[in-house]
């Protein structure tokens, strides 16, 4: 029988690929969109991570979500640096969430408040994605828009507190395999992972409508 970490990765693979290969992300990584599109995407991340990280302290004592709460993962301070670089010192006043982003953040908050195991699904999809595919985005952003390597503008993708990302991801998957949940609850977590990817894809779709490539 497959381990839970394998089950969760396999079951969400299709939704993961759909998110990664969205038109907006393909255009962004292909250098076909300007830095304004990248900045707008970074703005949306702020709202998602605000929903994800604000309840982290409270969830640290939860038997299911608690073991995954790790200060080395927190992204809001880095996002603040990036947004100040991209938008200027008054960036907070100009920030706006797309309706799809609001829906995504609302679901994360709902899980944090009512269903910590569901919160874990969002934690997994975001942070393991940042440590993996996020590094491709950082590399492309540095090359396309001339950001300093691991500097302001791409700090979101730099995990200073994690010296060995591969080992960290292995440990994270081991935690998944020992998660305090029965088989039915694990199936619900897998379903929530799929939902997380779908919510993320909806944000990409909205960004694609806001930044269409001229035909």
Secondary structure as GFF3:
##gff-version 3
##sequence-region A 1 215
A	DSSP	alpha_helix	4	11	.	.	.	ID=ss1
A	DSSP	alpha_helix	13	20	.	.	.	ID=ss2
A	DSSP	alpha_helix	23	29	.	.	.	ID=ss3
A	DSSP	alpha_helix	35	54	.	.	.	ID=ss4
A	DSSP	alpha_helix	56	59	.	.	.	ID=ss5
A	DSSP	three_ten_helix	66	68	.	.	.	ID=ss6
A	DSSP	three_ten_helix	71	73	.	.	.	ID=ss7
A	DSSP	alpha_helix	76	87	.	.	.	ID=ss8
A	DSSP	alpha_helix	91	94	.	.	.	ID=ss9
A	DSSP	alpha_helix	99	114	.	.	.	ID=ss10
A	DSSP	alpha_helix	116	131	.	.	.	ID=ss11
A	DSSP	alpha_helix	133	145	.	.	.	ID=ss12
A	DSSP	three_ten_helix	155	157	.	.	.	ID=ss13
A	DSSP	alpha_helix	165	177	.	.	.	ID=ss14
A	DSSP	alpha_helix	183	210	.	.	.	ID=ss15
###
